[in-house]
Amino acid sequence: MSCLIYFLLPKAAQLIATVIYSLSGTIAALGNTFCLIVLWQPSQRSKSNKILTSLAISDCIVGYVCFPLAIWLINFSQKSDTPTCVISVTFIFFTLWMVSCSTCSIILISYDRYILITKSSRYDDILTDRKIYIIMASYWFVTLIFSIICVFKRLVYYLASPLIIIVSVILLSTSYYFVWKAFQQSGKRISELSAIGNNNVEAQKRLKKSQRLAKKVLTLIIFYLAAFVPTIIFIIISLVQQSKPELVSDNLLMYTYLIMTYIGLSNSCCNFFIYILKDPEFKTACTRLLRRSGVVRPSNNTIRQSNANSGNIQ
């Protein structure tokens, strides 16, 4: 087992990187832990949220495991001893595994949204709970095996990494296209119902809800695609250094890797905010959970409405 990562940063850069990584790691860990608590509420146990739970778990592990390991490497990877090599390999393993799982979860979420919007009448038949569990278990297992092979076969790691990035970008871009197309179709359907004066309020509500969820998925895909850009730049710089070492210094390669790693891991911090901003139902569930725990006090209007409801029951 050999070391895969070295950081030879000056003290000032170490301090800055440690602070930034620590803040992002804390947000990723605590934010996604709260997401899991909300998603496990009885009112949130839908098929779509089961897939979101898979995404939140992988993002949680990034916050609790990958960020701390990265911070250790930033400060102590100058030592090429056994602990450094073990931590370096462990970091690569968990990073590959969690990023791969997150990407697969986003693609599955996109498929779920596309089926719900375009084939809503057959949604429960096409995407059953059993199929969802089988798909999620499959990509967690396959990416686990792949990550293990990568850390023990260094050649596989260097050859497969660019291929994973390319395939991920293609799949995410394709997912974005189909979800966006479905989003536009649902918008046309809402306009058609309004134009003919259709009084089917439930159908319009269902379409609008699907649109909101589609927007959330589109936002998730955009953030994931943006996170891959530094990785592509790093791969290009690495290839240039291998062919013409005089054009790329070791410092440029090291700082590019540092930025690439941060942006790739920090993507796990964004999902919590996307859930709240793009999903009213998730936001409502968060508010209810915080009120029950006493963190947030209900407004006077809510209290009056609750008292009025109690009086009507009596």
Phi, psi and chi 1 to 4 in degrees:
 res  aa     phi    psi   chi1   chi2   chi3   chi4
   1 MET       -  124.8 -175.1 -176.8  -63.0      -
   2 SER  -118.7  157.1   58.1      -      -      -
   3 CYS   -68.5  143.1  -63.7      -      -      -
   4 LEU  -112.8  -18.2  -63.1  173.5      -      -
   5 ILE  -130.7  135.1  -61.2  174.9      -      -
   6 TYR  -134.1  136.2  -69.0   99.1      -      -
   7 PHE  -122.0  123.1  -73.4  115.4      -      -
   8 LEU  -115.2   56.6  -59.9  174.6      -      -
   9 LEU   -82.9  146.2  -61.4  170.0      -      -
  10 PRO   -67.4  164.0   20.7  -30.3      -      -
  11 LYS   -57.6  -43.0  -68.3  -64.6 -178.0 -178.3
  12 ALA   -62.6  -43.9      -      -      -      -
  13 ALA   -66.0  -36.8      -      -      -      -
  14 GLN   -60.4  -44.7  -77.3 -178.3    2.4      -
  15 LEU   -64.3  -47.1  178.4   60.8      -      -
  16 ILE   -62.3  -46.8  -65.8  171.5      -      -
  17 ALA   -63.4  -38.6      -      -      -      -
  18 THR   -63.8  -43.6  -60.9      -      -      -
  19 VAL   -64.1  -47.1  171.1      -      -      -
  20 ILE   -64.2  -45.6  -65.7  174.4      -      -
  21 TYR   -63.8  -38.9  -90.1   64.5      -      -
  22 SER   -65.0  -43.9  -62.1      -      -      -
  23 LEU   -62.6  -47.0  -70.1  173.2      -      -
  24 SER   -65.9  -39.6  -62.8      -      -      -
  25 GLY   -63.4  -39.0      -      -      -      -
  26 THR   -65.5  -43.6  -57.9      -      -      -
  27 ILE   -62.8  -44.5  -66.4  171.8      -      -
  28 ALA   -62.3  -44.0      -      -      -      -
  29 ALA   -69.2  -53.9      -      -      -      -
  30 LEU   -72.0  -41.1  -61.7 -177.9      -      -
  31 GLY   -61.7  -44.9      -      -      -      -
  32 ASN   -76.8  -26.1  -75.5  -72.3      -      -
  33 THR   -63.7  -44.1  -61.8      -      -      -
  34 PHE   -63.5  -38.9 -176.5   73.6      -      -
  35 CYS   -58.6  -43.3  -81.9      -      -      -
  36 LEU   -63.7  -40.8  -73.6  174.0      -      -
  37 ILE   -61.3  -42.5  -65.2  172.4      -      -
  38 VAL   -67.8  -44.4  174.4      -      -      -
  39 LEU   -66.5  -22.8  -69.7  170.0      -      -
  40 TRP   -86.7   -0.4  -74.9  -23.0      -      -
  41 GLN   -68.2  144.9  -61.1  -61.6  -53.1      -
  42 PRO   -53.4  -36.0  -26.4   34.0      -      -
  43 SER   -73.2  -11.4   61.7      -      -      -
  44 GLN  -109.8   10.3  -65.7  -64.8  -59.2      -
  45 ARG   -88.3   57.9  -67.1  174.5 -173.1  172.6
  46 SER   -91.1  172.1   62.7      -      -      -
  47 LYS   -63.7  -43.2  -68.3  178.9 -177.5  179.2
  48 SER   -62.2  -40.3  -59.1      -      -      -
  49 ASN   -72.0  -22.7  -76.4  -11.5      -      -
  50 LYS   -65.9  -38.6  -72.3  174.5 -177.1  176.6
  51 ILE   -70.3  -38.8  -50.3  172.8      -      -
  52 LEU   -61.4  -32.8  -77.9  177.6      -      -
  53 THR   -63.0  -40.6  -60.0      -      -      -
  54 SER   -60.7  -42.9  172.6      -      -      -
  55 LEU   -64.6  -42.7  178.7   60.6      -      -
  56 ALA   -65.3  -35.1      -      -      -      -
  57 ILE   -65.1  -46.0  -70.6  173.0      -      -
  58 SER   -64.2  -39.1   60.0      -      -      -
  59 ASP   -67.3  -34.3  -71.8  -19.7      -      -
  60 CYS   -62.4  -45.5 -118.5      -      -      -
  61 ILE   -64.5  -35.6  -64.8  174.1      -      -
  62 VAL   -58.9  -44.4  168.7      -      -      -
  63 GLY   -68.6  -41.3      -      -      -      -
  64 TYR   -84.8  -24.3  -75.5  113.8      -      -
  65 VAL  -118.0  -56.0  178.5      -      -      -
  66 CYS   -65.8  -44.9  -63.3      -      -      -
  67 PHE   -62.9  -47.8  -90.5  107.2      -      -
  68 PRO   -59.6  -39.1  -27.0   36.4      -      -
  69 LEU   -65.0  -40.1  -68.2  175.6      -      -
  70 ALA   -63.4  -40.1      -      -      -      -
  71 ILE   -63.5  -40.9  -68.2  168.3      -      -
  72 TRP   -62.1  -44.2 -164.2   97.6      -      -
  73 LEU   -65.8  -36.6  -70.6  169.2      -      -
  74 ILE   -61.0  -36.3  -72.4  169.5      -      -
  75 ASN   -95.1  -24.9  -70.6  -81.3      -      -
  76 PHE  -130.0    5.3  -57.2  108.1      -      -
  77 SER   -75.7   -2.3   64.9      -      -      -
  78 GLN   -64.5  -24.9  -64.7   89.9  -20.3      -
  79 LYS   -85.9  119.5  -55.9  173.8 -176.4  178.4
  80 SER   -91.1   51.9   57.6      -      -      -
  81 ASP   -99.0 -179.2   52.2   10.9      -      -
  82 THR   -62.6  -46.6  -59.7      -      -      -
  83 PRO   -57.2  -39.9  -25.6   35.5      -      -
  84 THR   -63.8  -42.7  -59.7      -      -      -
  85 CYS   -64.3  -41.3  -69.4      -      -      -
  86 VAL   -64.3  -45.8  171.0      -      -      -
  87 ILE   -66.8  -37.9  -69.2  175.4      -      -
  88 SER   -61.4  -47.0  173.1      -      -      -
  89 VAL   -66.5  -39.9  169.5      -      -      -
  90 THR   -62.8  -40.9  -55.5      -      -      -
  91 PHE   -62.3  -47.3  172.2   75.5      -      -
  92 ILE   -60.5  -42.7  -71.9  -68.4      -      -
  93 PHE   -60.3  -53.2  165.0   70.9      -      -
  94 PHE   -68.4  -36.1  -85.3  103.5      -      -
  95 THR   -64.5  -48.1  -59.2      -      -      -
  96 LEU   -60.6  -45.4  -81.3  174.5      -      -
  97 TRP   -64.2  -49.3 -170.3   18.8      -      -
  98 MET   -71.0  -39.9  -67.2  -54.1  109.1      -
  99 VAL   -65.6  -40.2  170.3      -      -      -
 100 SER   -64.1  -43.8  -60.2      -      -      -
 101 CYS   -63.8  -41.7  -77.1      -      -      -
 102 SER   -61.6  -43.1  -63.7      -      -      -
 103 THR   -62.5  -44.6  -56.7      -      -      -
 104 CYS   -63.1  -38.4  -68.9      -      -      -
 105 SER   -64.1  -41.4  -64.0      -      -      -
 106 ILE   -62.9  -41.8  -67.2  -66.2      -      -
 107 ILE   -64.8  -41.1  -66.0  170.6      -      -
 108 LEU   -66.2  -39.3 -178.8   55.5      -      -
 109 ILE   -62.2  -40.8  -68.8  169.3      -      -
 110 SER   -62.3  -42.9  -57.2      -      -      -
 111 TYR   -63.3  -41.8  176.0   70.0      -      -
 112 ASP   -60.0  -45.1  169.5   79.0      -      -
 113 ARG   -65.1  -41.6  -71.5  -61.5   94.3 -159.4
 114 TYR   -63.0  -44.4  178.3   77.2      -      -
 115 ILE   -65.2  -42.3  -64.5  -62.1      -      -
 116 LEU   -63.3  -37.6 -177.1   59.8      -      -
 117 ILE   -79.4  -44.0  -65.2  173.2      -      -
 118 THR   -88.4  -27.2   59.0      -      -      -
 119 LYS  -135.1   54.0  -58.3  176.0 -178.7  178.9
 120 SER   -61.5  -33.5   57.3      -      -      -
 121 SER   -69.2  -25.5   59.4      -      -      -
 122 ARG  -109.8   10.5  -61.9  174.6   52.7 -151.5
 123 TYR   -56.3  -48.1  171.8   74.9      -      -
 124 ASP   -66.0  -26.4  -69.3  -33.0      -      -
 125 ASP   -82.4  -37.6  -63.6  -34.5      -      -
 126 ILE   -73.5  -44.9  -64.2  174.3      -      -
 127 LEU  -119.7   88.1 -156.8   60.5      -      -
 128 THR   -85.0  165.6   62.6      -      -      -
 129 ASP   -59.2  -40.4  -73.4  -26.8      -      -
 130 ARG   -61.7  -43.7 -175.9 -178.5  178.4 -174.6
 131 LYS   -61.8  -41.1  -74.5 -178.2 -178.2  178.0
 132 ILE   -61.7  -46.4  -69.8  174.2      -      -
 133 TYR   -62.9  -41.3  -69.7  136.3      -      -
 134 ILE   -64.9  -44.2  -69.1  173.8      -      -
 135 ILE   -63.3  -46.3  -66.6  171.3      -      -
 136 MET   -64.7  -44.0  -70.8 -166.2  -61.8      -
 137 ALA   -62.5  -36.4      -      -      -      -
 138 SER   -65.8  -49.2  -62.3      -      -      -
 139 TYR   -74.4  -26.7   66.7   67.1      -      -
 140 TRP   -65.8  -40.7  -86.8   84.2      -      -
 141 PHE   -71.5  -46.4  178.3   74.3      -      -
 142 VAL   -62.7  -44.8  170.1      -      -      -
 143 THR   -67.5  -30.4   54.1      -      -      -
 144 LEU   -62.7  -49.5  168.5   63.9      -      -
 145 ILE   -61.6  -42.8  -60.7  -58.7      -      -
 146 PHE   -61.6  -42.8  171.2   76.0      -      -
 147 SER   -65.5  -38.3  -59.5      -      -      -
 148 ILE   -63.5  -43.6  -68.1  173.4      -      -
 149 ILE   -62.7  -40.8  -66.5  172.5      -      -
 150 CYS   -62.1  -41.8  -78.0      -      -      -
 151 VAL   -75.7  -22.6  -63.0      -      -      -
 152 PHE   -99.5  -16.7  -73.8  103.9      -      -
 153 LYS  -119.9   94.9  -62.4  -67.6 -177.1 -179.9
 154 ARG   -60.3  -36.3 -164.0  166.2 -178.2  173.7
 155 LEU   -62.6  -39.8 -178.8   60.5      -      -
 156 VAL   -62.1  -41.2  175.5      -      -      -
 157 TYR   -60.1  -46.4  168.7   70.2      -      -
 158 TYR   -73.4  -31.7  -74.2  118.3      -      -
 159 LEU   -81.3  -37.9  -68.4  177.1      -      -
 160 ALA   -80.3  -30.1      -      -      -      -
 161 SER   -56.2  -50.5  -65.1      -      -      -
 162 PRO   -61.7  -37.2  -21.2   33.1      -      -
 163 LEU   -64.6  -40.3 -178.1   61.3      -      -
 164 ILE   -60.8  -43.6  -67.6  173.2      -      -
 165 ILE   -62.1  -46.3  -59.5  -57.9      -      -
 166 ILE   -63.1  -47.6  -66.1  171.1      -      -
 167 VAL   -62.9  -42.0  171.7      -      -      -
 168 SER   -62.6  -44.9  -62.8      -      -      -
 169 VAL   -62.4  -42.2  169.5      -      -      -
 170 ILE   -64.0  -47.1  -68.0  172.9      -      -
 171 LEU   -65.6  -41.4  -70.2  175.8      -      -
 172 LEU   -68.0  -39.3  -72.8  170.7      -      -
 173 SER   -65.1  -41.3  -59.9      -      -      -
 174 THR   -63.7  -42.1  -55.5      -      -      -
 175 SER   -61.5  -42.5  -59.8      -      -      -
 176 TYR   -59.6  -43.9 -176.1   93.0      -      -
 177 TYR   -60.7  -47.5  167.9   76.3      -      -
 178 PHE   -70.0  -38.9  -79.1  106.3      -      -
 179 VAL   -67.1  -40.9  175.1      -      -      -
 180 TRP   -63.9  -39.6  173.7 -108.3      -      -
 181 LYS   -63.2  -43.0 -171.8  175.8  179.6 -179.2
 182 ALA   -65.8  -37.2      -      -      -      -
 183 PHE   -61.1  -43.5  173.9   79.8      -      -
 184 GLN   -66.2  -39.2  -72.7 -176.4  -45.0      -
 185 GLN   -64.1  -40.2  -71.5  176.8   -6.7      -
 186 SER   -66.5  -35.4   63.7      -      -      -
 187 GLY   -63.9  -40.9      -      -      -      -
 188 LYS   -64.9  -38.2  -69.9  179.0 -179.2  177.5
 189 ARG   -64.6  -39.6 -179.2   59.8  179.1  158.1
 190 ILE   -63.9  -41.7  -67.7  172.8      -      -
 191 SER   -63.5  -39.8  -60.1      -      -      -
 192 GLU   -65.1  -42.5  -70.4  172.7   -1.5      -
 193 LEU   -63.2  -38.4  -69.0  174.8      -      -
 194 SER   -70.5  -37.6  -59.2      -      -      -
 195 ALA   -67.6  -37.0      -      -      -      -
 196 ILE   -88.8    3.9   62.8  177.3      -      -
 197 GLY    69.1   33.1      -      -      -      -
 198 ASN   -68.6  130.0 -165.8  -50.1      -      -
 199 ASN   -94.2   12.0  -66.1  -36.7      -      -
 200 ASN   -74.8   84.4 -166.6  -22.0      -      -
 201 VAL   -65.4  -37.8  178.4      -      -      -
 202 GLU   -63.1  -40.7  -71.0  -59.9  -37.6      -
 203 ALA   -64.0  -41.9      -      -      -      -
 204 GLN   -66.4  -40.3  -65.9 -171.0   34.2      -
 205 LYS   -62.5  -42.1  -75.7 -176.4  177.3  179.4
 206 ARG   -63.4  -41.7 -174.7  172.3   61.7 -108.2
 207 LEU   -66.3  -40.7  -73.5  170.1      -      -
 208 LYS   -66.6  -37.9  -71.4  179.3  179.8  179.1
 209 LYS   -64.3  -42.0  179.2 -178.6  176.9 -179.1
 210 SER   -62.0  -37.8  -62.1      -      -      -
 211 GLN   -63.8  -43.0  -80.8 -158.6  -43.1      -
 212 ARG   -62.2  -43.3  -71.2 -164.4  -61.1  -92.7
 213 LEU   -67.1  -35.4  -65.7  175.7      -      -
 214 ALA   -65.3  -38.3      -      -      -      -
 215 LYS   -60.9  -39.8  -78.2 -176.6 -179.9  179.6
 216 LYS   -62.1  -43.7  179.0  174.2   68.7  175.2
 217 VAL   -65.6  -42.1  175.5      -      -      -
 218 LEU   -61.1  -39.8  -67.6  172.3      -      -
 219 THR   -65.5  -42.6  -53.7      -      -      -
 220 LEU   -59.0  -44.8  -74.5  170.9      -      -
 221 ILE   -64.1  -41.4  -65.6  174.3      -      -
 222 ILE   -60.1  -44.6  -71.3  172.6      -      -
 223 PHE   -63.9  -39.8  -88.0   89.1      -      -
 224 TYR   -67.9  -40.2  -92.8   79.3      -      -
 225 LEU   -64.5  -40.7  -73.7  173.0      -      -
 226 ALA   -62.6  -35.4      -      -      -      -
 227 ALA   -68.0  -22.4      -      -      -      -
 228 PHE   -83.1  -15.6  -78.4  124.6      -      -
 229 VAL   -60.4  -50.1  172.0      -      -      -
 230 PRO   -60.1  -32.7  -22.2   34.3      -      -
 231 THR   -65.3  -41.8  -54.7      -      -      -
 232 ILE   -63.5  -41.4  -64.0  171.8      -      -
 233 ILE   -62.7  -42.4  -66.4  172.7      -      -
 234 PHE   -62.6  -41.7  174.2   76.3      -      -
 235 ILE   -62.9  -41.8  -68.4  171.9      -      -
 236 ILE   -63.2  -45.9  -66.0  171.4      -      -
 237 ILE   -62.1  -39.2  -67.5  175.6      -      -
 238 SER   -63.0  -41.9  -60.4      -      -      -
 239 LEU   -65.9  -39.3  -67.4  173.5      -      -
 240 VAL   -64.4  -41.8  171.4      -      -      -
 241 GLN   -63.8  -37.0 -169.1 -166.1   47.1      -
 242 GLN   -67.7  -35.2  -69.0  174.1   13.8      -
 243 SER   -86.9  -39.2   58.7      -      -      -
 244 LYS  -135.5   83.7  -64.5 -176.4  178.2 -179.3
 245 PRO   -59.3  -26.3  -20.6   31.8      -      -
 246 GLU   -70.3  -18.8   68.0  -82.6    3.3      -
 247 LEU   -85.4  -22.5  -64.0  179.6      -      -
 248 VAL  -128.0  120.5  179.4      -      -      -
 249 SER   -81.8  161.7   64.7      -      -      -
 250 ASP   -64.4  -34.4  -69.8  -23.9      -      -
 251 ASN   -64.9  -42.0  -80.4  -21.0      -      -
 252 LEU   -62.0  -42.6  175.4   61.0      -      -
 253 LEU   -64.8  -40.7 -162.3   65.7      -      -
 254 MET   -66.8  -46.9  178.5 -177.9   62.6      -
 255 TYR   -68.0  -35.0  -78.2  107.0      -      -
 256 THR   -63.6  -41.7  -55.2      -      -      -
 257 TYR   -64.5  -38.7 -173.7   85.2      -      -
 258 LEU   -62.8  -45.9 -177.8   68.5      -      -
 259 ILE   -66.3  -43.0  -64.7  170.0      -      -
 260 MET   -59.7  -44.6  174.8 -159.1   75.6      -
 261 THR   -63.3  -43.4  -56.9      -      -      -
 262 TYR   -63.4  -48.1  173.4   74.1      -      -
 263 ILE   -65.9  -40.1  -67.2  176.8      -      -
 264 GLY   -62.2  -42.4      -      -      -      -
 265 LEU   -75.6  -36.3  -65.0  178.6      -      -
 266 SER   -69.2  -13.3  -67.1      -      -      -
 267 ASN   -58.6  -27.4 -162.7   47.3      -      -
 268 SER   -70.3  -15.4   59.5      -      -      -
 269 CYS   -80.4  -23.7  -55.8      -      -      -
 270 CYS   -78.3  -30.6  -56.3      -      -      -
 271 ASN   -60.4  -39.6  -64.4  -24.9      -      -
 272 PHE   -58.0  -44.4  170.5   67.4      -      -
 273 PHE   -71.2  -34.1  -60.1  103.0      -      -
 274 ILE   -65.6  -40.7  -66.5  172.2      -      -
 275 TYR   -57.0  -46.3  -61.0  156.5      -      -
 276 ILE   -70.4  -42.8  -68.5  178.2      -      -
 277 LEU   -76.3  -30.5  -66.1  175.2      -      -
 278 LYS  -108.1   -2.8  -63.6  -65.9 -177.5  178.5
 279 ASP  -133.3   97.6 -168.4  -21.7      -      -
 280 PRO   -58.2  -36.6  -22.7   33.2      -      -
 281 GLU   -65.8  -40.7  -70.9 -173.3    2.0      -
 282 PHE   -65.0  -40.5 -175.1   85.7      -      -
 283 LYS   -62.3  -42.3 -175.5  176.4 -179.1  179.2
 284 THR   -63.5  -41.6  -58.7      -      -      -
 285 ALA   -64.1  -37.3      -      -      -      -
 286 CYS   -61.9  -46.7  -71.5      -      -      -
 287 THR   -61.3  -44.8  -54.9      -      -      -
 288 ARG   -62.6  -40.7  -71.7  174.3 -179.3  171.0
 289 LEU   -64.9  -42.1 -179.0   62.5      -      -
 290 LEU   -66.9  -35.1  -68.1  172.1      -      -
 291 ARG   -67.8  -40.3  -76.9  173.6 -179.5  168.6
 292 ARG   -65.9  -33.1  -75.5 -157.5  -59.4  -91.7
 293 SER   -83.8   -6.7   61.5      -      -      -
 294 GLY    85.3    4.9      -      -      -      -
 295 VAL   -72.9  -39.1  176.4      -      -      -
 296 VAL  -120.0  129.7  174.7      -      -      -
 297 ARG   -86.4  139.6  -67.3 -171.8   61.6 -173.1
 298 PRO   -65.8  150.9   23.7  -32.4      -      -
 299 SER   -72.1  164.9   63.3      -      -      -
 300 ASN   -61.8  -37.1  -67.4  -28.7      -      -
 301 ASN   -62.9  -40.5  -69.2  -25.5      -      -
 302 THR   -64.4  -41.7  -55.8      -      -      -
 303 ILE   -64.3  -44.0  -65.5  173.4      -      -
 304 ARG   -63.8  -40.6  -77.2 -164.1  -65.0  -93.9
 305 GLN   -64.4  -39.8 -176.7   64.6   37.4      -
 306 SER   -63.5  -42.1  178.7      -      -      -
 307 ASN   -66.1  -37.8  -68.1  -24.7      -      -
 308 ALA   -64.9  -40.4      -      -      -      -
 309 ASN   -64.7  -39.5  -68.7  -23.0      -      -
 310 SER   -63.7  -40.8  -60.3      -      -      -
 311 GLY   -64.5  -36.8      -      -      -      -
 312 ASN   -67.7  -36.8  -69.1  -26.3      -      -
 313 ILE   -64.2  -41.8  -67.0  173.2      -      -
 314 GLN   -66.4      -  -68.0  174.5   -1.9      -
